[in-house]
Amino acid sequence: MVGSLPENVVAAAMRPIAEFDVPQVLRANIQRQSEKLMGLAIALLDSGMDESQVRSIVDHACASYRDELTATILALREQNEN
């Protein structure tokens, strides 16, 4: 990866989300979440936390968001089918 450490941490955590077939209406939401995760990673690294701890925390936060995003996508698809 070519970015800064926080960028790489967030990119790795968000990779599974990038593989989703995400409706256009949710893309801005994903961008905002990515920016929030970037802020979190930077703050944690600035506080002196080591990289593995930061990766773990960002991965956990992203997994929680991924679950919510999946539920939202499924609800939108169901709504569009009806």
C-alpha positions as a Python dict, from the first residue, in 0.01 Angstrom:
ca = {
    (1, 'M'): (0, 0, 0),
    (2, 'V'): (119, 349, -74),
    (3, 'G'): (-73, 565, 172),
    (4, 'S'): (4, 673, 524),
    (5, 'L'): (-36, 423, 807),
    (6, 'P'): (-387, 550, 900),
    (7, 'E'): (-491, 537, 533),
    (8, 'N'): (-363, 182, 501),
    (9, 'V'): (-538, 70, 822),
    (10, 'V'): (-870, 216, 708),
    (11, 'A'): (-833, 86, 352),
    (12, 'A'): (-772, -266, 481),
    (13, 'A'): (-1073, -247, 714),
    (14, 'M'): (-1301, -104, 443),
    (15, 'R'): (-1190, -349, 170),
    (16, 'P'): (-1479, -595, 231),
    (17, 'I'): (-1727, -306, 203),
    (18, 'A'): (-1575, -201, -129),
    (19, 'E'): (-1665, -547, -261),
    (20, 'F'): (-2038, -492, -190),
    (21, 'D'): (-2276, -398, -468),
    (22, 'V'): (-2369, -77, -289),
    (23, 'P'): (-2666, 130, -406),
    (24, 'Q'): (-2567, 481, -514),
    (25, 'V'): (-2777, 632, -235),
    (26, 'L'): (-2539, 481, 24),
    (27, 'R'): (-2206, 579, -132),
    (28, 'A'): (-2186, 916, 46),
    (29, 'N'): (-2258, 739, 374),
    (30, 'I'): (-1970, 499, 310),
    (31, 'Q'): (-1737, 790, 235),
    (32, 'R'): (-1836, 963, 563),
    (33, 'Q'): (-1777, 639, 755),
    (34, 'S'): (-1437, 601, 595),
    (35, 'E'): (-1347, 957, 699),
    (36, 'K'): (-1461, 886, 1056),
    (37, 'L'): (-1249, 571, 1066),
    (38, 'M'): (-953, 770, 935),
    (39, 'G'): (-997, 1022, 1217),
    (40, 'L'): (-1018, 739, 1468),
    (41, 'A'): (-702, 573, 1335),
    (42, 'I'): (-509, 901, 1342),
    (43, 'A'): (-625, 983, 1696),
    (44, 'L'): (-535, 638, 1823),
    (45, 'L'): (-190, 646, 1663),
    (46, 'D'): (-132, 1000, 1794),
    (47, 'S'): (-222, 880, 2144),
    (48, 'G'): (68, 637, 2127),
    (49, 'M'): (-124, 319, 2058),
    (50, 'D'): (68, 66, 1854),
    (51, 'E'): (-31, -35, 1502),
    (52, 'S'): (-174, -375, 1592),
    (53, 'Q'): (-404, -223, 1854),
    (54, 'V'): (-518, 45, 1610),
    (55, 'R'): (-584, -215, 1340),
    (56, 'S'): (-788, -422, 1583),
    (57, 'I'): (-1002, -127, 1696),
    (58, 'V'): (-1059, 1, 1341),
    (59, 'D'): (-1139, -352, 1218),
    (60, 'H'): (-1394, -395, 1497),
    (61, 'A'): (-1557, -57, 1423),
    (62, 'C'): (-1567, -137, 1054),
    (63, 'A'): (-1718, -482, 1111),
    (64, 'S'): (-1999, -325, 1310),
    (65, 'Y'): (-2061, -71, 1033),
    (66, 'R'): (-2045, -348, 770),
    (67, 'D'): (-2323, -536, 952),
    (68, 'E'): (-2542, -224, 958),
    (69, 'L'): (-2466, -152, 593),
    (70, 'T'): (-2556, -506, 491),
    (71, 'A'): (-2890, -481, 671),
    (72, 'T'): (-2961, -146, 504),
    (73, 'I'): (-2874, -278, 157),
    (74, 'L'): (-3099, -581, 206),
    (75, 'A'): (-3385, -360, 327),
    (76, 'L'): (-3345, -128, 27),
    (77, 'R'): (-3345, -419, -215),
    (78, 'E'): (-3654, -568, -54),
    (79, 'Q'): (-3826, -230, -71),
    (80, 'N'): (-3737, -196, -440),
    (81, 'E'): (-3870, -544, -513),
    (82, 'N'): (-4210, -461, -363),
}
